[in-house]
Amino acid sequence: MVAKNETEFRFQKKQRLLRTTDFRRVYAQRQSVAIGPLVMYGAEQVTKLSHARIGISVSRRVGNAVARNQWKRRLREAFRKVKTQFSPDFDVVVVVRATGKPATGQNAAMDTEQLLLGLMNRLRLKVRRSGE
């Protein structure tokens, strides 16, 4: 049995964008921001859920399967740690630009978390401005 506080930090299936239609809906909003190797697209959720959802897109231009999976693991872990600071009614898609393997180490992981938070804050402001 998993304790409640442990489940809060898991990256559950309900926190992911899984369907192509969800990805297309986020891309169709045409709201994006970029910092370094990451581009984040965002849209408000159609059905107001109580949690943010993330989709990750890493193309073959980034590198081989090992590099692509390292990026996905790094982004999932960073999202898992900072998801409480994301807008709860927001869906985002993170696209990794062609950069090769992600940097390794504790500092690189913290940098990725800070990148995600920075992107989310900028994207939230951009979406609010366009909705006014």
C-alpha positions in Angstrom: 0.0 0.0 0.0 1.3 3.4 -1.0 1.0 6.3 1.5 -0.9 9.4 0.4 2.2 11.7 0.6 4.1 9.3 -1.8 1.3 9.4 -4.4 1.4 13.2 -4.5 4.9 13.0 -5.9 4.3 10.2 -8.5 4.0 11.0 -12.2 0.6 9.4 -12.7 -1.0 8.6 -16.0 -3.7 11.2 -15.4 -1.0 13.9 -15.4 0.1 13.1 -19.0 -1.3 14.1 -22.3 -1.8 10.8 -24.1 -4.1 11.4 -27.0 -3.2 12.9 -30.3 -6.3 15.1 -30.0 -5.0 16.6 -26.8 -1.6 17.4 -28.4 -3.4 19.0 -31.4 -5.7 21.1 -29.2 -2.6 22.5 -27.3 -0.7 23.1 -30.6 -3.8 24.8 -32.1 -3.9 27.5 -29.4 -0.6 28.8 -30.9 0.7 29.9 -27.6 4.4 29.1 -27.1 7.5 30.2 -25.3 11.1 29.0 -25.6 14.1 29.0 -23.4 17.3 27.2 -24.4 16.7 23.7 -25.6 13.0 23.6 -24.7 9.8 25.0 -26.3 6.6 24.9 -24.3 3.1 25.1 -25.8 0.1 25.6 -23.6 -3.6 25.8 -23.5 -6.3 25.9 -20.8 -8.0 22.6 -20.2 -11.4 22.1 -21.8 -12.6 19.9 -18.9 -11.3 21.7 -15.8 -9.3 19.1 -14.0 -7.7 19.7 -10.6 -4.2 19.1 -12.0 -1.9 20.2 -14.8 -1.0 17.8 -17.5 2.2 17.6 -19.6 3.0 16.1 -23.0 6.6 15.6 -24.1 7.7 15.5 -27.7 11.3 14.6 -28.6 12.0 14.2 -32.3 14.7 12.0 -33.9 16.7 15.1 -34.6 17.6 15.3 -30.9 19.6 12.1 -31.1 19.4 8.4 -30.9 16.8 6.5 -28.8 19.0 6.7 -25.7 19.3 10.5 -25.9 15.5 10.9 -26.6 14.6 8.7 -23.6 17.1 10.6 -21.4 15.3 13.8 -22.2 11.9 12.3 -21.5 13.0 10.9 -18.2 14.6 14.2 -17.2 11.5 16.2 -18.1 9.1 13.8 -16.4 11.2 14.0 -13.2 11.4 17.8 -13.3 7.6 18.1 -13.9 7.0 15.6 -11.1 9.0 17.8 -8.7 7.5 21.2 -9.7 3.9 20.2 -10.7 2.4 21.8 -7.6 3.6 25.2 -8.9 1.9 24.7 -12.3 -1.5 26.2 -13.0 -4.0 23.4 -12.2 -6.2 24.0 -15.2 -3.4 24.0 -17.8 -2.2 21.5 -20.4 1.4 21.9 -21.7 3.5 20.2 -24.4 7.2 20.5 -24.1 9.2 20.0 -27.2 13.0 19.4 -27.1 15.0 21.1 -29.8 17.9 19.3 -31.5 20.6 19.4 -28.8 21.8 15.9 -28.2 21.9 14.2 -24.8 20.8 16.3 -21.7 23.5 17.3 -19.2 23.9 14.9 -16.3 24.2 15.6 -12.6 22.2 17.2 -9.8 22.8 20.7 -11.0 21.5 19.8 -14.5 18.4 18.3 -13.0 17.8 21.5 -11.0 18.4 23.6 -14.1 15.7 21.6 -16.0 13.2 22.2 -13.1 14.0 25.9 -13.2 13.6 26.0 -17.0 10.2 24.3 -16.7 9.0 26.8 -14.1 10.3 29.8 -16.1 8.6 28.5 -19.3 5.3 27.9 -17.4 5.3 31.4 -15.8 6.0 33.1 -19.2 3.4 30.9 -20.9 0.7 31.7 -18.3 1.3 35.4 -18.8 1.2 35.1 -22.5 -2.1 33.1 -22.5 -3.7 35.6 -20.1 -2.7 38.5 -22.2 -4.1 36.9 -25.4 -7.4 36.1 -23.6 -8.1 39.7 -22.6 
